[in-house]
Amino acid sequence: MNARVRIDRLRLHAFHGVMPQERACGNDFEVSVEMEICGYDGSDNLDSTVNYAEVIDAIRREMAQPSDLIEHVAARIASAIRQEFPAVGGGSVTVAKLLPPVAGAQLSSVSATIPI
């Protein structure tokens, strides 16, 4: 059987964006990941699934590398999950920039979603 595991709205401060103040001061981001875990056996054994704490470590590592585009950040996170967690057979990564600095617009967030 397969299982779906979701990491929902992990909040991090990072330095992504094309504007100079985004690189200097950073911004708050939320990362959500949904993973299809292939071959989950229904047991209570961590070895039969994916350790979400290790996935969070991979997310933190990728978020620590500044990028211009949140699409690029999401793609890097998806790639890291594919490479490091072979039991993940699909899903998606969403990176949301909270309160993005867009002149003349009041936005709660802007996000990009990339398939795993």
N, C-alpha and C positions, 0 to 999 in steps of 0.2 A: 504494500500500500504506500501511497505517497502522503505527505503532510505539507501543510502550508504554514510557514513561520513568518511572522511580521514583526519588524522592528519599527515602531511607530513614533515618528517625530523626535528623533534624537537631536537635541539642541546643542550646537557648537558655535563658537566664535571663530571666524576665519577671515582671510584676506583676499577674497575673490572679487573680481570686477575690473572694469576697464577704466574707471575714473580714479585719479590719483588719491583722493581721500579714502576710497575703498581699500586701496593697497596700504595706506598709511594707518588708518584707524580700524579697518575691518568692519565686519557686520555680523549679526547673528543669523544663523542658518538652521534649518531643520532638515534632517535626512530621514527618509522612510524607505525601508527595504522590505519587499515581499519575496520570499523564496519558496520555491517548490522543492521539497526534500524528497528525492527519489529513493525508494527502498526502505522507508521507515517501517520497522517491524512491529510497531504497536507496543513495544516494551517501555520500561522505565529506565532504560540504559542510555546514557549520553552518547555512547559510541554508535547508537542507531540513528542519530540525527546530526544536526550541525550545532556547535556550541555558539550561541548568539553572542556571548561575551567576546569570543575571538573574531566574529564578524564585526562587532563594534570597534575592536582594535584596528582592523583593516580600514574601516570607515574613517576613524580618527587620523590614521596615517595619510590617507589620500586627501582628507580635508586640510591637513597641515601644509600641503603644497599649493601655493597660490596659483590661480588660473584666471584668465580673463573671463571665461564663460562658464556658467553653472552647468551647461550641457557637457562640457569637457570634464568637469569634476564628476558628474554623474556617470559618464562613460568610464572614467578611471576606476571608480568604485565598483561598477558592474564587472569590469575586467578583472579586478583583484579578487572579487568573490568567485568568479568562474575559475580562476587559476588556483586559488587557495582552498576551495571547498568543492571537491568533485561531486559530492552528493547533491549539490544544488543543480537542478535540471531546468530551471527557468525562473521567471519572476520579473521584478522590476526594481529600479532605484529611482527615487525622486529626491531632488535637492531643491529646497525652497530658500530663497533669500528673503528674510523678513524685513519689512519696512524699507524696500529698496529706494535709493535716492534718485527719484525721477522727477525732474522739474515740472511743477504744475499738476502733479497727480498724487492722490492719496491712495496708496496700495497697502494691503496687509502683507502681501508676499507676491513673488514671482517664482515659478518653479519650472523645472525641466525633469522629464521622466525618460529613462533609458531602459530597454529590456536587458535582462541578464541572459 
